Structures are given as structure tokens and as C-alpha cells.
Amino acid sequence: MRHYPALFICWFTGLLLSYGQEPILSREEAVAQALENNLGIQVSENLRDIDENNASLLNSGYLPTLSANGGGSIDRQNTEGQLANGDIREAIGAETRRYNASLNLNYVLFDGLGRYYDYKRFQERSKQSELEVRQTIEITLLQLFSVYYEVARLEENTANLREALNISKNRLERARYQFDFGQNTGLDVLNAEVDVNTDSVNLLNAEQLLRNTKRDLNLVLNRDLSLGFEADTTVQFLPALQIEEMLDDARENNVRMLLAEKDIRISEYNMKAARSGYLPTVGLTGSYGWNESTNNSPLAFVLQNTSTGLNGSINLTWNLFDGGRTLNTTRNARITYENQQLLKEQTGLEVERDIQNAWGNYQNARYVLMVQEKNLQTNLDNFNRSKERYELGQITSIEFRQAQLNLLNAELTRSQAKYNAKLAELQLLQVSGQLLNVAY
């Protein structure tokens, strides 16, 4: 009866593994789906479209305004009048009708260059929104690869744990045969059963964690959370990177630096637009109107009158003193401009620090990977020798189990080091502004 728990776990594990192999989701496909479906990227692109609309000629203030007005009125009155000869005449319910219509054109010829700098500011804001979309894409891709490589790592871990379980099951079967033929004690069988149970539980936990992480990746891709797939576990590193090249790229292409430069340009245009309040405004107005009135009163001199007219004018407005509002606005705009310059300087220092840290992390991760690969090979050789000696009866099952655990830990650690190194490389590329310019 003591064999039943191990047999049940082995059967249940085999049932989980009996499903067909799921399709492989390549890194290129994952990136394409994220760029197309990710909700954060879609929101950022919509905000970019709004800024593009604001930067168009329709929002520049350079186009004239044209309006149409029309109206009508009816007036009924009782009127009494005395003529020169003394006769008195009355008009009961005399009705007067009036109609009018006009087209009015207004155009600002000069507003102190305020609209010119506003238009420039809108254009810079549109370019800045493009950079913000790029920043959102970079952040999303780092999040994507972080989850994608976690899926790949867990797939490798699951495969290693599955192999460890098979080794333990073979050892259990061998221990039972040896016990049946009196070559060992029941303690060896019990130890083998415990190891099978432990490996089975570890495999079940790893598979559950793998399923959860796959759902996390489906969430990033904005698709059905239950959709199954397998990740590509192959990792290729870019050729040797030079810190000087990374620093140069960061200064020219880092998205935070580019955004800081746009903030300075926008603040500069705001400052110049504020100064436009010191200058006059020159406007052009024109209108074309039609008026008609009818009067059925016998006392009226004219029973119907119709007139049309075209007029235009140029006006100049100069606000000589507005209570100091323009001066205050100009001063604040100047301070904001200076603050943006300081923030850019701070951003430059932070970017240089980030690139130095990212480079150090990348070099350390690659070195750790190299060490873990050597350690894996050493543990693999040790396990193979231990397996041969165990089959010859030269070492105990406990010693063989220790060699097996050492190999498993080396495999898991090497897998972790591999994906840590790749993520460190991607973070270095992101800080240097090259993340979107390389193959993954």
C-alpha cells in the first residue's frame, strides 16, 4: 500500500503531459502582436493623433472666420396721425415686417506673433508625442520580453524536472527489483519513493507556475488568456558591445533625452508667445448685408425698402497696460524655460548613470552565464560518473541522489543566468536608444 501515493502522482503527472504539443510563439510574432494589440500602445497612439490634429493648420489661428447671420421681425401697431390740413387718420393693426441677412468675415493680420509661436509649439508637441509612443513601445517590449523569457525559463525548468522525475522513477523501479532479489533493504525503496513524490510535486508546481506565466504573457499581448503556446528557448546574444558606443547612442537616441529637448523647445515657444502681449493686434473685418422692410400703414412715407451693402475695415488694438498680467506671464514662462534646462541636465546625468549601470549588469550577467555553463558541465560529468558507479553498486542511493540534485540545480541556475543575461542586454539597448533597431 505504501507504493500507491507515488504511483498516483506519477499517473497524474503523465496525464498532464499527455496533451498534444502546443504551437511555438516566436519572439517576432510576440512583438508583432504586442505592437498591434497592446492596449497601452493603442492609448498612446490615440494621444499622438490628438496632438497631430492640434498641430494642423485648422488649429493654427491663421485661417479667417466666416459667419452668417439672419433674422426677421413682425411688428403690429395701432397708429393715429394728424395731417397738415387738420385731418386725422388712423391705422388699425398696421404691420411692419423686417428681414435681414449678412455674411461676416474676420481675419487677424497680426497678433504680435502669438499664433506663430503657438503653432510652433503645437508642432513640437506633436513630435514629442511621437517620442512618447516610442517610449511606451520600449517599455511594453521590455515587459513583453521579461514575461516571454520567464515562460521560456519555466519551460526549460519543467523539462529538467520531468527528466529528474524519470530518473527517480527508474531508480525506484531498480530499488524494487533489488529488494525483491534481496540485494538491498526496504529503506532504499522508501527513499526512492520519497524522491519520486518530491520530484512529482516539484513538477506539478512548475507546470502550474508555467500556466500562470503564460496567462500573464497573453495579457500583455491582449489576447485570449487561455490560449496555449510554447516559447522559443533559444537565445542569441548580439556581438560585443562597447561602452563608448552605448554612451554616444544614449546621448543621441535615448528617448528620455529627446523628450527633455522637446520640453525645452516647447517652453521656449511658450516664453516667446507670452511676449506677444506687448505688441498690437491688427485685424481685418468685412461683411455683406441685405435688409428689407415692408409697412402697410397708410401713415408711412415708404411702404417697402430694400438695401444691400458691402463694407470692410481694418482695426488696430494695442493693450498699453493690462494690469501687469503679460509681464507676470512672461516672467513665469522664463522660469519654466530655465527649469526645463535644469531638468535636461539632470536627465543627462541620470541617463549616463543608467547606461553605466546597465553596462555593468550586462557584463556581470554574461560572466555569470559563462561560469554557470562550466558548472553545469562539471555537474553533468559528475552525474554520469555517479550513475555508472551507482549501477555497479559502488555508491549508495543517497550519494546518487545528491549528484542528481546537484545536476538539477546546475541546470536551473544556468537557465536563470541565460535569460538574465538576455534581459540585461535588452535593458542596455533600451537605455542606449537602440532597442527598436535590433533583431530579437
C-alpha positions in Angstrom: 0.0 0.0 0.0 2.9 2.3 0.6 3.6 2.4 -3.2 0.2 4.0 -4.0 0.9 7.7 -3.4 4.0 7.7 -5.7 2.2 5.7 -8.4 -0.8 8.1 -8.3 1.4 11.2 -8.6 3.3 9.6 -11.5 0.0 8.7 -13.2 -1.4 12.2 -12.7 1.8 13.8 -14.0 1.7 11.6 -17.0 -1.9 12.6 -17.7 -0.9 16.3 -17.7 1.9 15.6 -20.1 -0.3 13.6 -22.5 -1.8 16.6 -24.2 -0.5 17.5 -27.7 2.3 19.9 -28.2 1.3 23.5 -28.4 2.4 25.8 -31.2 5.5 27.8 -30.8 5.1 31.6 -30.3 8.3 33.1 -31.8 9.7 36.3 -30.4 9.0 38.1 -33.7 5.3 37.0 -33.5 5.0 38.1 -29.9 6.5 41.6 -30.8 4.1 41.9 -33.8 1.1 41.0 -31.7 2.1 43.4 -28.9 2.6 46.3 -31.3 -0.8 45.6 -32.8 -2.9 44.6 -29.8 -1.4 46.1 -26.6 -3.9 48.5 -25.1 -1.3 50.8 -23.6 0.3 51.3 -27.0 -3.1 51.9 -28.5 -3.9 54.6 -25.9 -0.5 56.3 -26.6 -1.1 56.3 -30.3 -4.5 57.9 -29.9 -3.0 60.6 -27.8 -0.4 61.1 -30.5 -3.3 61.5 -33.1 -4.8 64.2 -30.9 -1.5 66.1 -30.8 -1.2 65.7 -34.6 -4.7 67.3 -35.0 -3.7 70.1 -32.7 -0.6 70.8 -34.9 -2.6 71.1 -38.1 -3.4 74.4 -39.9 -7.0 74.2 -38.7 -5.8 74.8 -35.1 -3.2 77.4 -36.0 -5.3 80.6 -35.9 -4.0 81.6 -39.4 -7.4 80.9 -41.1 -10.1 83.5 -41.2 -13.6 83.1 -39.6 -16.7 83.4 -41.7 -20.2 83.6 -40.1 -23.7 84.1 -41.4 -26.4 85.9 -39.6 -30.1 86.3 -40.4 -33.2 87.5 -38.8 -36.8 88.7 -39.2 -39.4 90.5 -37.1 -43.1 91.4 -37.4 -44.5 94.5 -35.6 -48.2 95.3 -35.4 -49.3 98.7 -34.0 -52.4 101.0 -33.9 -51.4 104.4 -35.1 -53.2 107.8 -35.2 -51.8 110.8 -37.0 -52.9 114.3 -37.9 -52.3 115.7 -41.3 -51.3 119.3 -42.2 -54.9 120.2 -43.2 -56.1 119.0 -39.8 -57.5 115.7 -40.9 -56.9 112.8 -38.5 -56.1 109.4 -39.9 -55.9 106.1 -38.1 -54.1 102.9 -38.9 -55.5 99.9 -37.0 -53.3 96.9 -36.9 -50.6 98.3 -39.1 -48.0 95.7 -39.8 -44.3 96.2 -40.3 -42.1 93.4 -41.5 -38.3 93.5 -41.3 -35.8 90.9 -42.7 -32.0 90.9 -42.7 -29.1 88.6 -43.6 -25.4 89.1 -43.6 -22.0 87.4 -44.1 -19.2 88.5 -41.8 -15.5 87.8 -42.3 -12.9 88.3 -39.6 -9.2 87.8 -40.1 -6.3 88.7 -37.8 -3.5 90.1 -39.8 -1.0 90.4 -36.9 -1.3 89.4 -33.3 2.2 90.1 -32.0 3.5 86.7 -33.3 1.5 84.9 -30.7 -0.2 82.4 -33.0 3.1 81.8 -34.8 4.8 80.6 -31.7 1.7 78.7 -30.6 1.7 76.9 -34.0 5.4 76.1 -33.5 4.6 74.8 -30.0 1.9 72.5 -31.3 4.2 71.1 -33.9 6.9 70.4 -31.2 4.2 68.8 -29.1 3.2 66.6 -32.0 6.8 65.4 -32.4 7.1 64.9 -28.6 4.0 62.7 -28.7 5.7 60.5 -31.3 8.6 60.1 -28.8 6.1 59.2 -26.1 4.7 56.5 -28.3 8.2 55.1 -28.8 8.8 55.3 -25.1 5.6 53.3 -24.5 6.6 50.7 -27.1 10.0 50.3 -25.5 8.5 49.8 -22.0 6.0 47.4 -23.4 8.6 45.4 -25.2 10.8 45.1 -22.1 7.7 43.9 -20.2 6.9 41.5 -23.0 10.4 40.0 -23.1 10.5 39.8 -19.3 7.4 37.6 -19.3 8.3 35.8 -22.5 11.7 34.7 -21.3 10.2 33.8 -17.9 7.9 31.4 -19.9 10.9 30.0 -21.7 12.8 29.6 -18.4 9.9 27.8 -16.8 9.6 25.5 -19.9 13.2 24.6 -19.5 12.8 24.1 -15.8 9.7 21.9 -16.4 11.7 19.8 -18.9 14.6 19.4 -16.4 12.2 18.5 -13.6 10.4 16.0 -15.8 13.8 14.4 -16.6 14.6 14.3 -12.9 11.3 12.6 -12.2 12.1 9.9 -14.9 15.5 9.3 -13.3 13.8 8.9 -9.9 11.2 6.6 -11.3 13.9 4.4 -12.9 15.7 4.4 -9.6 12.6 3.3 -7.7 12.0 0.5 -10.2 15.6 -0.6 -9.8 15.3 -0.5 -6.0 12.2 -2.7 -6.0 13.9 -5.3 -8.2 16.9 -5.3 -5.9 14.6 -5.6 -2.9 12.7 -8.5 -4.5 16.0 -10.3 -5.1 17.3 -9.5 -1.6 20.1 -7.2 -2.8 19.0 -4.2 -0.6 16.9 -3.3 2.3 13.4 -1.8 2.2 14.9 1.5 3.2 16.3 2.1 -0.3 12.8 1.6 -1.7 11.3 4.0 0.7 14.0 6.6 -0.1 13.3 6.2 -3.8 9.6 6.6 -3.2 10.1 9.8 -1.3 12.3 11.2 -4.0 9.7 10.3 -6.7 7.0 12.0 -4.6 9.2 15.1 -4.2 10.0 15.3 -7.9 6.4 14.8 -8.8 5.2 17.7 -6.6 8.0 19.9 -7.9 7.0 19.2 -11.5 3.3 19.9 -10.8 4.1 23.2 -9.1 6.4 24.2 -12.0 3.7 23.3 -14.6 1.1 25.4 -12.7 3.5 28.3 -12.5 4.2 27.9 -16.2 0.5 28.1 -17.0 0.1 31.2 -14.8 3.0 32.9 -16.6 1.6 32.1 -20.0 -1.6 33.9 -19.0 0.5 36.9 -18.0 2.0 36.9 -21.5 -1.4 36.6 -23.1 -2.5 39.6 -21.1 0.4 41.7 -22.4 -0.5 40.6 -25.9 -4.2 41.4 -25.3 -5.5 38.1 -26.5 -7.4 35.1 -25.1 -5.9 34.3 -21.7 -6.4 30.6 -22.2 -4.6 30.5 -25.5 -1.8 27.9 -25.4 1.7 28.2 -26.8 5.3 27.4 -26.3 8.1 29.9 -26.1 11.3 29.7 -28.1 14.0 28.8 -25.6 17.0 29.6 -27.9 18.8 32.8 -27.0 21.3 34.6 -29.2 23.4 37.5 -28.0 24.5 40.5 -30.0 28.2 40.9 -30.9 30.4 42.5 -28.3 29.1 45.9 -27.3 31.4 48.8 -26.5 30.6 51.2 -23.6 31.7 54.2 -25.6 29.3 53.4 -28.4 26.5 52.9 -26.0 27.1 56.2 -24.4 27.2 58.0 -27.7 24.0 56.3 -28.8 22.4 57.3 -25.5 23.2 60.9 -25.9 21.7 61.0 -29.4 18.9 58.4 -29.2 17.8 57.9 -25.6 14.1 58.7 -25.6 14.3 60.5 -22.2 16.9 62.8 -23.5 14.9 63.5 -26.7 11.8 64.2 -24.6 13.8 66.6 -22.4 14.9 68.5 -25.5 11.3 68.8 -26.7 10.3 70.2 -23.4 12.9 72.9 -23.7 11.7 73.8 -27.2 8.1 73.9 -26.1 9.0 76.1 -23.1 10.9 78.4 -25.4 7.9 78.9 -27.7 5.7 79.5 -24.7 8.0 82.2 -23.5 8.0 83.9 -26.9 4.3 83.6 -27.2 3.9 85.3 -23.9 5.9 88.3 -25.1 3.4 88.8 -27.9 1.1 90.5 -25.4 3.4 93.6 -25.6 2.6 94.1 -29.3 -0.5 95.4 -31.0 -3.1 93.3 -32.8 -4.2 94.2 -36.4 -7.4 92.7 -37.7 -9.4 92.8 -40.9 -13.2 92.7 -40.9 -15.7 92.6 -43.8 -19.4 92.0 -44.2 -22.0 91.8 -46.9 -25.6 92.6 -45.7 -29.2 92.6 -47.1 -32.1 94.3 -45.4 -35.8 94.6 -46.3 -38.7 96.1 -44.6 -42.4 96.5 -45.5 -45.0 98.6 -43.9 -48.8 98.6 -44.8 -49.6 101.7 -42.7 -51.2 104.5 -44.6 -49.2 106.9 -42.5 -45.9 105.6 -43.7 -43.9 107.5 -46.3 -42.3 104.3 -47.7 -44.2 101.1 -47.8 -41.2 98.9 -48.8 -37.5 99.4 -48.5 -34.7 97.0 -49.6 -31.0 97.6 -49.2 -27.7 95.7 -49.7 -24.3 96.7 -48.8 -20.6 95.6 -48.6 -18.2 97.1 -46.1 -14.8 96.3 -44.7 -12.5 97.8 -42.1 -9.1 97.4 -40.6 -8.7 97.8 -36.9 -5.7 98.0 -34.6 -5.8 97.2 -30.9 -2.9 97.8 -28.6 -3.3 97.0 -24.9 -0.9 99.5 -23.4 -1.4 98.3 -19.9 -3.2 95.1 -18.7 -2.5 95.4 -15.0 0.8 93.5 -15.3 -0.7 90.2 -16.4 1.5 90.0 -19.6 4.6 90.8 -17.6 3.8 88.2 -15.0 3.1 85.6 -17.6 6.4 86.3 -19.4 8.4 86.0 -16.2 6.8 82.7 -15.3 7.4 81.4 -18.8 11.0 82.4 -18.5 11.3 80.5 -15.2 9.7 77.4 -16.7 12.2 77.5 -19.6 15.1 77.7 -17.1 13.6 74.8 -15.2 13.4 72.7 -18.3 17.1 73.3 -19.0 17.9 72.2 -15.5 15.8 69.1 -15.9 17.5 68.2 -19.1 20.9 68.5 -17.4 19.6 66.2 -14.6 18.2 63.8 -17.1 21.5 63.6 -18.9 23.3 62.7 -15.6 20.6 60.0 -14.9 20.9 58.6 -18.4 24.7 58.4 -18.1 24.3 56.6 -14.8 21.7 54.2 -16.2 23.9 53.3 -19.1 26.9 52.7 -16.8 24.7 50.5 -14.6 23.2 48.7 -17.5 26.6 48.0 -19.0 27.9 46.7 -15.6 24.8 44.5 -15.2 25.2 43.2 -18.7 28.9 42.3 -18.3 28.2 40.7 -14.9 25.3 38.7 -16.3 27.4 37.4 -19.2 30.2 36.4 -16.8 27.7 34.6 -14.5 26.3 32.7 -17.5 29.8 31.6 -18.5 30.5 30.3 -15.0 27.2 28.5 -14.8 27.7 26.8 -18.1 31.0 25.5 -16.9 29.4 24.5 -13.6 26.7 22.7 -15.5 29.2 20.7 -17.5 31.1 19.8 -14.3 27.9 18.6 -12.6 26.8 16.7 -15.7 30.2 14.8 -15.8 29.9 14.1 -12.1 26.3 12.8 -12.5 27.3 10.5 -15.3 30.1 9.0 -13.3 27.9 8.7 -10.2 25.3 6.9 -12.3 27.8 4.4 -13.5 29.1 3.8 -10.0 25.5 3.5 -8.7 24.6 0.9 -11.2 27.8 -1.0 -10.3 26.8 -0.7 -6.6 29.9 1.3 -5.7 27.9 4.3 -4.2 24.7 4.4 -2.2 21.4 5.8 -3.5 21.8 8.8 -1.2 25.1 9.7 -2.9 23.5 9.2 -6.4 20.5 11.3 -5.3 22.9 14.1 -4.3 24.6 14.0 -7.7 21.2 14.2 -9.3 20.1 17.2 -7.3 23.4 18.9 -8.0 22.8 18.5 -11.7 19.2 19.7 -11.5 20.2 22.8 -9.5 23.0 23.5 -12.1 20.5 23.2 -14.9 18.0 25.5 -13.2 20.7 28.0 -12.3 22.2 28.0 -15.8 18.8 28.6 -17.3 18.1 31.5 -15.0 21.6 33.0 -15.8 20.9 32.7 -19.6 17.7 34.7 -19.5 19.0 37.2 -17.0 21.9 37.9 -19.4 19.5 38.4 -22.3 17.3 40.8 -20.3 20.3 42.7 -19.3 21.3 43.1 -22.9 17.8 44.3 -23.8 17.8 46.9 -20.9 21.2 48.1 -22.2 19.8 48.6 -25.7 16.8 50.4 -24.3 18.8 52.9 -22.3 21.1 53.5 -25.4 18.0 54.1 -27.6 18.7 51.1 -29.8 16.0 48.6 -28.6 13.8 49.2 -31.7 16.7 48.9 -34.1 17.9 45.4 -33.5 16.7 41.9 -34.0 15.5 40.0 -31.0 
